[in-house]
Amino acid sequence: MASTGATSSGGRTPEGLQNERTALAWQRLAISVMAGSAALARLTFDRLGPFALISLLALPIGIWVLIESNRRYHHTAGPEGRAAERGGRAHATLAGVIALLGLIQLAAIAVAG
């Protein structure tokens, strides 16, 4: 089996773990965005009222990213490999959601101040 890089202990990392680490990173990011949006809605509702609930739009988007990362991992890890690029939908969507959450937090700070 071929190896790709050295580890901190001097051993070699077997091929194939890069896809798993990438999928796990996407899953952690999606879960963090979902938890952050729920916390943001809870903590800013008293200052912003129903406007704070807009942050809950990140929940279905986070679920979509979880599903997409799982599909992407299984598609890439298959025996035939990845045939075509999927584009930057997940990247752009998450960047937009994180920007929206930041704007909601800024609005909550402005209302409180």
N, CA, C and O atoms as CSV, one atom per row, in Angstrom:
chain,resi,resn,atom,element,x,y,z
A,1,MET,N,N,0.847,-1.166,0.000
A,1,MET,CA,C,0.000,0.000,0.000
A,1,MET,C,C,0.897,1.235,0.000
A,1,MET,O,O,1.891,1.299,0.723
A,2,ALA,N,N,0.532,2.199,-0.811
A,2,ALA,CA,C,1.309,3.431,-0.895
A,2,ALA,C,C,0.980,4.321,0.290
A,2,ALA,O,O,-0.103,4.232,0.869
A,3,SER,N,N,1.918,5.171,0.640
A,3,SER,CA,C,1.672,6.106,1.731
A,3,SER,C,C,1.878,7.518,1.235
A,3,SER,O,O,2.547,7.738,0.225
A,4,THR,N,N,1.304,8.480,1.943
A,4,THR,CA,C,1.284,9.852,1.451
A,4,THR,C,C,2.125,10.820,2.240
A,4,THR,O,O,2.686,11.741,1.646
A,5,GLY,N,N,2.248,10.670,3.524
A,5,GLY,CA,C,2.986,11.675,4.284
A,5,GLY,C,C,3.403,11.168,5.645
A,5,GLY,O,O,2.883,10.166,6.136
A,6,ALA,N,N,4.338,11.863,6.245
A,6,ALA,CA,C,4.843,11.469,7.556
A,6,ALA,C,C,3.916,11.976,8.650
A,6,ALA,O,O,3.324,13.049,8.540
A,7,THR,N,N,3.807,11.197,9.684
A,7,THR,CA,C,3.054,11.619,10.862
A,7,THR,C,C,4.031,12.153,11.884
A,7,THR,O,O,5.244,12.088,11.684
A,8,SER,N,N,3.507,12.685,12.989
A,8,SER,CA,C,4.381,13.240,14.026
A,8,SER,C,C,5.244,12.173,14.679
A,8,SER,O,O,6.310,12.489,15.207
A,9,SER,N,N,4.811,10.913,14.657
A,9,SER,CA,C,5.593,9.845,15.267
A,9,SER,C,C,6.594,9.244,14.294
A,9,SER,O,O,7.272,8.275,14.637
A,10,GLY,N,N,6.705,9.791,13.089
A,10,GLY,CA,C,7.663,9.310,12.119
A,10,GLY,C,C,7.105,8.250,11.204
A,10,GLY,O,O,7.779,7.870,10.246
A,11,GLY,N,N,5.896,7.746,11.451
A,11,GLY,CA,C,5.280,6.753,10.579
A,11,GLY,C,C,4.696,7.394,9.335
A,11,GLY,O,O,4.811,8.603,9.129
A,12,ARG,N,N,4.086,6.592,8.532
A,12,ARG,CA,C,3.473,7.090,7.308
A,12,ARG,C,C,1.952,7.005,7.428
A,12,ARG,O,O,1.419,6.089,8.055
A,13,THR,N,N,1.260,7.973,6.817
A,13,THR,CA,C,-0.199,7.990,6.813
A,13,THR,C,C,-0.687,7.225,5.592
A,13,THR,O,O,-0.312,7.565,4.470
A,14,PRO,N,N,-1.511,6.203,5.778
A,14,PRO,CA,C,-1.994,5.453,4.620
A,14,PRO,C,C,-2.931,6.299,3.755
A,14,PRO,O,O,-3.601,7.211,4.240
A,15,GLU,N,N,-2.959,5.973,2.472
A,15,GLU,CA,C,-3.853,6.686,1.566
A,15,GLU,C,C,-5.291,6.429,1.967
A,15,GLU,O,O,-5.616,5.378,2.519
A,16,GLY,N,N,-6.141,7.387,1.688
A,16,GLY,CA,C,-7.558,7.237,1.947
A,16,GLY,C,C,-8.042,7.970,3.175
A,16,GLY,O,O,-9.232,8.272,3.265
A,17,LEU,N,N,-7.188,8.267,4.113
A,17,LEU,CA,C,-7.635,8.948,5.321
A,17,LEU,C,C,-7.916,10.427,5.074
A,17,LEU,O,O,-8.630,11.053,5.857
A,18,GLN,N,N,-7.375,10.992,4.012
A,18,GLN,CA,C,-7.616,12.403,3.725
A,18,GLN,C,C,-9.100,12.658,3.490
A,18,GLN,O,O,-9.641,13.651,3.978
A,19,ASN,N,N,-9.763,11.776,2.750
A,19,ASN,CA,C,-11.185,11.946,2.484
A,19,ASN,C,C,-12.005,11.851,3.764
A,19,ASN,O,O,-12.965,12.598,3.955
A,20,GLU,N,N,-11.622,10.935,4.630
A,20,GLU,CA,C,-12.350,10.780,5.886
A,20,GLU,C,C,-12.161,12.003,6.778
A,20,GLU,O,O,-13.120,12.485,7.381
A,21,ARG,N,N,-10.939,12.501,6.863
A,21,ARG,CA,C,-10.690,13.697,7.677
A,21,ARG,C,C,-11.444,14.901,7.124
A,21,ARG,O,O,-11.980,15.701,7.891
A,22,THR,N,N,-11.491,15.036,5.810
A,22,THR,CA,C,-12.223,16.144,5.202
A,22,THR,C,C,-13.714,16.039,5.497
A,22,THR,O,O,-14.354,17.031,5.845
A,23,ALA,N,N,-14.265,14.839,5.358
A,23,ALA,CA,C,-15.687,14.642,5.648
A,23,ALA,C,C,-15.991,14.949,7.112
A,23,ALA,O,O,-17.004,15.579,7.418
A,24,LEU,N,N,-15.121,14.509,8.012
A,24,LEU,CA,C,-15.327,14.790,9.431
A,24,LEU,C,C,-15.228,16.281,9.729
A,24,LEU,O,O,-15.957,16.791,10.579
A,25,ALA,N,N,-14.338,16.980,9.043
A,25,ALA,CA,C,-14.224,18.429,9.240
A,25,ALA,C,C,-15.490,19.135,8.782
A,25,ALA,O,O,-15.968,20.050,9.453
A,26,TRP,N,N,-16.038,18.719,7.647
A,26,TRP,CA,C,-17.286,19.312,7.171
A,26,TRP,C,C,-18.420,19.034,8.154
A,26,TRP,O,O,-19.248,19.908,8.409
A,27,GLN,N,N,-18.460,17.822,8.704
A,27,GLN,CA,C,-19.509,17.484,9.654
A,27,GLN,C,C,-19.381,18.307,10.931
A,27,GLN,O,O,-20.387,18.778,11.463
A,28,ARG,N,N,-18.160,18.487,11.429
A,28,ARG,CA,C,-17.964,19.323,12.618
A,28,ARG,C,C,-18.381,20.763,12.346
A,28,ARG,O,O,-18.994,21.404,13.199
A,29,LEU,N,N,-18.053,21.270,11.168
A,29,LEU,CA,C,-18.431,22.636,10.817
A,29,LEU,C,C,-19.947,22.778,10.759
A,29,LEU,O,O,-20.496,23.749,11.279
A,30,ALA,N,N,-20.628,21.825,10.135
A,30,ALA,CA,C,-22.086,21.890,10.023
A,30,ALA,C,C,-22.740,21.841,11.404
A,30,ALA,O,O,-23.673,22.599,11.672
A,31,ILE,N,N,-22.264,20.965,12.274
A,31,ILE,CA,C,-22.825,20.863,13.624
A,31,ILE,C,C,-22.552,22.139,14.415
A,31,ILE,O,O,-23.403,22.585,15.184
A,32,SER,N,N,-21.381,22.723,14.232
A,32,SER,CA,C,-21.053,23.979,14.921
A,32,SER,C,C,-21.958,25.112,14.457
A,32,SER,O,O,-22.410,25.917,15.272
A,33,VAL,N,N,-22.224,25.182,13.165
A,33,VAL,CA,C,-23.108,26.233,12.642
A,33,VAL,C,C,-24.521,26.040,13.175
A,33,VAL,O,O,-25.180,27.012,13.543
A,34,MET,N,N,-24.997,24.792,13.220
A,34,MET,CA,C,-26.343,24.546,13.743
A,34,MET,C,C,-26.433,24.907,15.224
A,34,MET,O,O,-27.397,25.544,15.649
A,35,ALA,N,N,-25.443,24.508,16.005
A,35,ALA,CA,C,-25.449,24.831,17.440
A,35,ALA,C,C,-25.331,26.341,17.646
A,35,ALA,O,O,-26.004,26.911,18.504
A,36,GLY,N,N,-24.484,26.974,16.864
A,36,GLY,CA,C,-24.322,28.425,16.968
A,36,GLY,C,C,-25.591,29.172,16.614
A,36,GLY,O,O,-25.930,30.163,17.260
A,37,SER,N,N,-26.299,28.704,15.588
A,37,SER,CA,C,-27.533,29.391,15.202
A,37,SER,C,C,-28.607,29.237,16.275
A,37,SER,O,O,-29.346,30.182,16.553
A,38,ALA,N,N,-28.698,28.055,16.878
A,38,ALA,CA,C,-29.677,27.854,17.950
A,38,ALA,C,C,-29.333,28.715,19.164
A,38,ALA,O,O,-30.214,29.328,19.766
A,39,ALA,N,N,-28.064,28.757,19.516
A,39,ALA,CA,C,-27.639,29.581,20.648
A,39,ALA,C,C,-27.862,31.063,20.366
A,39,ALA,O,O,-28.298,31.810,21.242
A,40,LEU,N,N,-27.560,31.480,19.144
A,40,LEU,CA,C,-27.756,32.880,18.768
A,40,LEU,C,C,-29.231,33.270,18.830
A,40,LEU,O,O,-29.573,34.347,19.318
A,41,ALA,N,N,-30.098,32.396,18.336
A,41,ALA,CA,C,-31.537,32.683,18.404
A,41,ALA,C,C,-31.996,32.801,19.856
A,41,ALA,O,O,-32.778,33.686,20.204
A,42,ARG,N,N,-31.505,31.906,20.682
A,42,ARG,CA,C,-31.908,31.915,22.100
A,42,ARG,C,C,-31.404,33.157,22.830
A,42,ARG,O,O,-32.133,33.754,23.622
A,43,LEU,N,N,-30.164,33.543,22.564
A,43,LEU,CA,C,-29.557,34.643,23.306
A,43,LEU,C,C,-29.946,36.026,22.796
A,43,LEU,O,O,-29.825,37.004,23.533
A,44,THR,N,N,-30.409,36.131,21.558
A,44,THR,CA,C,-30.749,37.442,21.000
A,44,THR,C,C,-32.247,37.662,20.862
A,44,THR,O,O,-32.668,38.736,20.433
A,45,PHE,N,N,-33.065,36.671,21.214
A,45,PHE,CA,C,-34.503,36.826,21.033
A,45,PHE,C,C,-35.066,37.967,21.873
A,45,PHE,O,O,-35.953,38.688,21.417
A,46,ASP,N,N,-34.566,38.139,23.086
A,46,ASP,CA,C,-35.106,39.205,23.943
A,46,ASP,C,C,-34.775,40.596,23.393
A,46,ASP,O,O,-35.524,41.541,23.640
A,47,ARG,N,N,-33.689,40.740,22.666
A,47,ARG,CA,C,-33.317,42.041,22.104
A,47,ARG,C,C,-33.901,42.277,20.719
A,47,ARG,O,O,-34.285,43.400,20.391
A,48,LEU,N,N,-33.971,41.223,19.899
A,48,LEU,CA,C,-34.388,41.393,18.503
A,48,LEU,C,C,-35.804,40.895,18.226
A,48,LEU,O,O,-36.366,41.197,17.173
A,49,GLY,N,N,-36.372,40.157,19.131
A,49,GLY,CA,C,-37.702,39.617,18.913
A,49,GLY,C,C,-37.686,38.565,17.804
A,49,GLY,O,O,-36.720,37.813,17.678
A,50,PRO,N,N,-38.748,38.511,17.004
A,50,PRO,CA,C,-38.846,37.491,15.954
A,50,PRO,C,C,-37.724,37.575,14.905
A,50,PRO,O,O,-37.451,36.590,14.219
A,51,PHE,N,N,-37.084,38.722,14.778
A,51,PHE,CA,C,-35.973,38.859,13.834
A,51,PHE,C,C,-34.839,37.886,14.176
A,51,PHE,O,O,-34.119,37.430,13.288
A,52,ALA,N,N,-34.687,37.576,15.449
A,52,ALA,CA,C,-33.635,36.650,15.872
A,52,ALA,C,C,-33.875,35.239,15.341
A,52,ALA,O,O,-32.930,34.461,15.208
A,53,LEU,N,N,-35.120,34.903,15.037
A,53,LEU,CA,C,-35.434,33.566,14.546
A,53,LEU,C,C,-34.904,33.320,13.137
A,53,LEU,O,O,-34.870,32.177,12.680
A,54,ILE,N,N,-34.490,34.381,12.446
A,54,ILE,CA,C,-33.891,34.211,11.123
A,54,ILE,C,C,-32.642,33.343,11.234
A,54,ILE,O,O,-32.310,32.607,10.304
A,55,SER,N,N,-31.962,33.425,12.351
A,55,SER,CA,C,-30.753,32.617,12.523
A,55,SER,C,C,-31.061,31.124,12.497
A,55,SER,O,O,-30.169,30.319,12.231
A,56,LEU,N,N,-32.300,30.741,12.766
A,56,LEU,CA,C,-32.667,29.321,12.731
A,56,LEU,C,C,-32.700,28.765,11.308
A,56,LEU,O,O,-32.806,27.553,11.120
A,57,LEU,N,N,-32.609,29.640,10.307
A,57,LEU,CA,C,-32.513,29.162,8.926
A,57,LEU,C,C,-31.234,28.363,8.709
A,57,LEU,O,O,-31.133,27.595,7.753
A,58,ALA,N,N,-30.271,28.540,9.583
A,58,ALA,CA,C,-29.022,27.793,9.466
A,58,ALA,C,C,-29.202,26.322,9.827
A,58,ALA,O,O,-28.370,25.498,9.446
A,59,LEU,N,N,-30.254,25.970,10.545
A,59,LEU,CA,C,-30.457,24.574,10.935
A,59,LEU,C,C,-30.665,23.656,9.725
A,59,LEU,O,O,-29.942,22.668,9.599
A,60,PRO,N,N,-31.620,23.938,8.829
A,60,PRO,CA,C,-31.761,23.041,7.669
A,60,PRO,C,C,-30.543,23.087,6.744
A,60,PRO,O,O,-30.216,22.090,6.099
A,61,ILE,N,N,-29.881,24.228,6.678
A,61,ILE,CA,C,-28.682,24.317,5.847
A,61,ILE,C,C,-27.577,23.464,6.446
A,61,ILE,O,O,-26.840,22.809,5.710
A,62,GLY,N,N,-27.449,23.459,7.760
A,62,GLY,CA,C,-26.473,22.593,8.419
A,62,GLY,C,C,-26.770,21.120,8.183
A,62,GLY,O,O,-25.859,20.321,7.966
A,63,ILE,N,N,-28.043,20.769,8.227
A,63,ILE,CA,C,-28.432,19.377,7.950
A,63,ILE,C,C,-28.082,19.018,6.508
A,63,ILE,O,O,-27.594,17.920,6.241
A,64,TRP,N,N,-28.333,19.947,5.576
A,64,TRP,CA,C,-27.978,19.718,4.176
A,64,TRP,C,C,-26.471,19.503,4.029
A,64,TRP,O,O,-26.044,18.618,3.287
A,65,VAL,N,N,-25.669,20.294,4.722
A,65,VAL,CA,C,-24.216,20.148,4.636
A,65,VAL,C,C,-23.785,18.805,5.225
A,65,VAL,O,O,-22.866,18.176,4.699
A,66,LEU,N,N,-24.424,18.356,6.299
A,66,LEU,CA,C,-24.111,17.036,6.849
A,66,LEU,C,C,-24.380,15.936,5.825
A,66,LEU,O,O,-23.556,15.043,5.626
A,67,ILE,N,N,-25.537,16.011,5.184
A,67,ILE,CA,C,-25.891,15.013,4.177
A,67,ILE,C,C,-24.950,15.105,2.985
A,67,ILE,O,O,-24.484,14.082,2.482
A,68,GLU,N,N,-24.669,16.308,2.534
A,68,GLU,CA,C,-23.781,16.510,1.385
A,68,GLU,C,C,-22.369,16.011,1.687
A,68,GLU,O,O,-21.735,15.413,0.818
A,69,SER,N,N,-21.869,16.240,2.890
A,69,SER,CA,C,-20.517,15.766,3.221
A,69,SER,C,C,-20.473,14.242,3.236
A,69,SER,O,O,-19.485,13.643,2.810
A,70,ASN,N,N,-21.534,13.618,3.721
A,70,ASN,CA,C,-21.597,12.162,3.727
A,70,ASN,C,C,-21.645,11.618,2.305
A,70,ASN,O,O,-20.932,10.671,1.975
A,71,ARG,N,N,-22.486,12.217,1.460
A,71,ARG,CA,C,-22.571,11.790,0.060
A,71,ARG,C,C,-21.256,12.023,-0.664
A,71,ARG,O,O,-20.816,11.182,-1.447
A,72,ARG,N,N,-20.635,13.150,-0.406
A,72,ARG,CA,C,-19.368,13.474,-1.055
A,72,ARG,C,C,-18.278,12.498,-0.638
A,72,ARG,O,O,-17.470,12.074,-1.464
A,73,TYR,N,N,-18.254,12.140,0.651
A,73,TYR,CA,C,-17.256,11.191,1.136
A,73,TYR,C,C,-17.431,9.839,0.459
A,73,TYR,O,O,-16.458,9.262,-0.028
A,74,HIS,N,N,-18.657,9.325,0.423
A,74,HIS,CA,C,-18.895,8.018,-0.180
A,74,HIS,C,C,-18.664,8.051,-1.687
A,74,HIS,O,O,-18.235,7.054,-2.268
A,75,HIS,N,N,-18.939,9.174,-2.319
A,75,HIS,CA,C,-18.699,9.303,-3.753
A,75,HIS,C,C,-17.202,9.307,-4.045
A,75,HIS,O,O,-16.744,8.669,-4.993
A,76,THR,N,N,-16.447,10.027,-3.227
A,76,THR,CA,C,-15.003,10.137,-3.432
A,76,THR,C,C,-14.283,8.868,-3.011
A,76,THR,O,O,-13.289,8.493,-3.632
A,77,ALA,N,N,-14.760,8.200,-1.971
A,77,ALA,CA,C,-14.064,7.037,-1.432
A,77,ALA,C,C,-14.357,5.763,-2.205
A,77,ALA,O,O,-13.750,4.726,-1.935
A,78,GLY,N,N,-15.272,5.819,-3.158
A,78,GLY,CA,C,-15.618,4.633,-3.928
A,78,GLY,C,C,-14.466,4.159,-4.802
A,78,GLY,O,O,-13.476,4.873,-4.966
A,79,PRO,N,N,-14.589,2.957,-5.367
A,79,PRO,CA,C,-13.491,2.396,-6.157
A,79,PRO,C,C,-13.197,3.181,-7.434
A,79,PRO,O,O,-12.056,3.198,-7.896
A,80,GLU,N,N,-14.193,3.819,-8.000
A,80,GLU,CA,C,-13.956,4.573,-9.236
A,80,GLU,C,C,-13.507,6.001,-8.970
A,80,GLU,O,O,-13.109,6.700,-9.903
A,81,GLY,N,N,-13.559,6.443,-7.743
A,81,GLY,CA,C,-13.123,7.801,-7.404
A,81,GLY,C,C,-14.129,8.831,-7.859
A,81,GLY,O,O,-15.225,8.489,-8.303
A,82,ARG,N,N,-13.765,10.066,-7.752
A,82,ARG,CA,C,-14.643,11.167,-8.106
A,82,ARG,C,C,-14.536,11.446,-9.597
A,82,ARG,O,O,-13.445,11.672,-10.119
A,83,ALA,N,N,-15.662,11.430,-10.269
A,83,ALA,CA,C,-15.670,11.620,-11.719
A,83,ALA,C,C,-15.721,13.094,-12.102
A,83,ALA,O,O,-15.079,13.507,-13.068
A,84,ALA,N,N,-16.470,13.878,-11.364
A,84,ALA,CA,C,-16.640,15.286,-11.737
A,84,ALA,C,C,-16.661,16.151,-10.483
A,84,ALA,O,O,-17.022,15.690,-9.400
A,85,GLU,N,N,-16.273,17.395,-10.645
A,85,GLU,CA,C,-16.316,18.347,-9.541
A,85,GLU,C,C,-17.766,18.692,-9.225
A,85,GLU,O,O,-18.620,18.688,-10.112
A,86,ARG,N,N,-18.035,18.985,-7.975
A,86,ARG,CA,C,-19.392,19.319,-7.552
A,86,ARG,C,C,-19.628,20.819,-7.479
A,86,ARG,O,O,-20.754,21.241,-7.212
A,87,GLY,N,N,-18.631,21.619,-7.701
A,87,GLY,CA,C,-18.812,23.061,-7.602
A,87,GLY,C,C,-18.633,23.532,-6.171
A,87,GLY,O,O,-18.219,22.761,-5.306
A,88,GLY,N,N,-18.940,24.782,-5.923
A,88,GLY,CA,C,-18.723,25.359,-4.608
A,88,GLY,C,C,-19.995,25.680,-3.867
A,88,GLY,O,O,-20.019,26.623,-3.076
A,89,ARG,N,N,-21.065,24.921,-4.096
A,89,ARG,CA,C,-22.346,25.216,-3.440
A,89,ARG,C,C,-22.241,25.177,-1.922
A,89,ARG,O,O,-22.713,26.088,-1.242
A,90,ALA,N,N,-21.628,24.129,-1.392
A,90,ALA,CA,C,-21.544,24.009,0.066
A,90,ALA,C,C,-20.688,25.126,0.653
A,90,ALA,O,O,-21.025,25.682,1.699
A,91,HIS,N,N,-19.595,25.453,-0.006
A,91,HIS,CA,C,-18.724,26.525,0.473
A,91,HIS,C,C,-19.468,27.857,0.494
A,91,HIS,O,O,-19.447,28.574,1.494
A,92,ALA,N,N,-20.119,28.177,-0.610
A,92,ALA,CA,C,-20.825,29.458,-0.714
A,92,ALA,C,C,-21.992,29.530,0.262
A,92,ALA,O,O,-22.225,30.570,0.878
A,93,THR,N,N,-22.717,28.441,0.403
A,93,THR,CA,C,-23.862,28.418,1.318
A,93,THR,C,C,-23.411,28.627,2.758
A,93,THR,O,O,-23.994,29.432,3.484
A,94,LEU,N,N,-22.381,27.907,3.168
A,94,LEU,CA,C,-21.904,28.068,4.540
A,94,LEU,C,C,-21.325,29.454,4.783
A,94,LEU,O,O,-21.514,30.020,5.860
A,95,ALA,N,N,-20.625,30.006,3.805
A,95,ALA,CA,C,-20.094,31.362,3.966
A,95,ALA,C,C,-21.240,32.361,4.127
A,95,ALA,O,O,-21.161,33.265,4.959
A,96,GLY,N,N,-22.302,32.204,3.337
A,96,GLY,CA,C,-23.461,33.091,3.455
A,96,GLY,C,C,-24.157,32.950,4.797
A,96,GLY,O,O,-24.548,33.949,5.401
A,97,VAL,N,N,-24.316,31.726,5.266
A,97,VAL,CA,C,-24.981,31.490,6.553
A,97,VAL,C,C,-24.164,32.081,7.700
A,97,VAL,O,O,-24.720,32.706,8.603
A,98,ILE,N,N,-22.856,31.886,7.667
A,98,ILE,CA,C,-22.011,32.430,8.734
A,98,ILE,C,C,-22.029,33.956,8.701
A,98,ILE,O,O,-22.027,34.596,9.753
A,99,ALA,N,N,-22.047,34.547,7.502
A,99,ALA,CA,C,-22.149,36.004,7.400
A,99,ALA,C,C,-23.489,36.491,7.952
A,99,ALA,O,O,-23.541,37.505,8.648
A,100,LEU,N,N,-24.569,35.773,7.645
A,100,LEU,CA,C,-25.890,36.137,8.161
A,100,LEU,C,C,-25.922,36.060,9.684
A,100,LEU,O,O,-26.470,36.948,10.338
A,101,LEU,N,N,-25.340,35.010,10.250
A,101,LEU,CA,C,-25.301,34.896,11.708
A,101,LEU,C,C,-24.504,36.043,12.318
A,101,LEU,O,O,-24.875,36.570,13.367
A,102,GLY,N,N,-23.418,36.430,11.669
A,102,GLY,CA,C,-22.642,37.566,12.160
A,102,GLY,C,C,-23.425,38.864,12.111
A,102,GLY,O,O,-23.341,39.673,13.035
A,103,LEU,N,N,-24.193,39.076,11.037
A,103,LEU,CA,C,-25.011,40.289,10.926
A,103,LEU,C,C,-26.103,40.325,11.992
A,103,LEU,O,O,-26.401,41.385,12.543
A,104,ILE,N,N,-26.691,39.183,12.279
A,104,ILE,CA,C,-27.712,39.129,13.323
A,104,ILE,C,C,-27.100,39.474,14.676
A,104,ILE,O,O,-27.705,40.194,15.470
A,105,GLN,N,N,-25.910,38.963,14.934
A,105,GLN,CA,C,-25.246,39.282,16.201
A,105,GLN,C,C,-24.898,40.767,16.270
A,105,GLN,O,O,-25.049,41.392,17.320
A,106,LEU,N,N,-24.436,41.330,15.162
A,106,LEU,CA,C,-24.147,42.768,15.143
A,106,LEU,C,C,-25.402,43.597,15.388
A,106,LEU,O,O,-25.356,44.615,16.078
A,107,ALA,N,N,-26.523,43.155,14.819
A,107,ALA,CA,C,-27.793,43.853,15.045
A,107,ALA,C,C,-28.178,43.781,16.522
A,107,ALA,O,O,-28.668,44.761,17.083
A,108,ALA,N,N,-27.960,42.633,17.147
A,108,ALA,CA,C,-28.291,42.484,18.562
A,108,ALA,C,C,-27.413,43.390,19.419
A,108,ALA,O,O,-27.877,43.966,20.404
A,109,ILE,N,N,-26.137,43.513,19.037
A,109,ILE,CA,C,-25.234,44.394,19.775
A,109,ILE,C,C,-25.644,45.841,19.593
A,109,ILE,O,O,-25.616,46.615,20.550
A,110,ALA,N,N,-26.029,46.223,18.375
A,110,ALA,CA,C,-26.427,47.613,18.090
A,110,ALA,C,C,-27.704,47.971,18.844
A,110,ALA,O,O,-27.826,49.087,19.349
A,111,VAL,N,N,-28.646,47.053,18.929
A,111,VAL,CA,C,-29.903,47.319,19.640
A,111,VAL,C,C,-29.644,47.440,21.130
A,111,VAL,O,O,-30.265,48.261,21.805
A,112,ALA,N,N,-28.730,46.629,21.649
A,112,ALA,CA,C,-28.453,46.652,23.076
A,112,ALA,C,C,-27.669,47.904,23.483
A,112,ALA,O,O,-27.766,48.361,24.622
A,113,GLY,N,N,-26.888,48.459,22.534
A,113,GLY,CA,C,-26.026,49.569,22.882
A,113,GLY,C,C,-26.603,50.915,22.740
A,113,GLY,O,O,-25.930,51.908,23.017
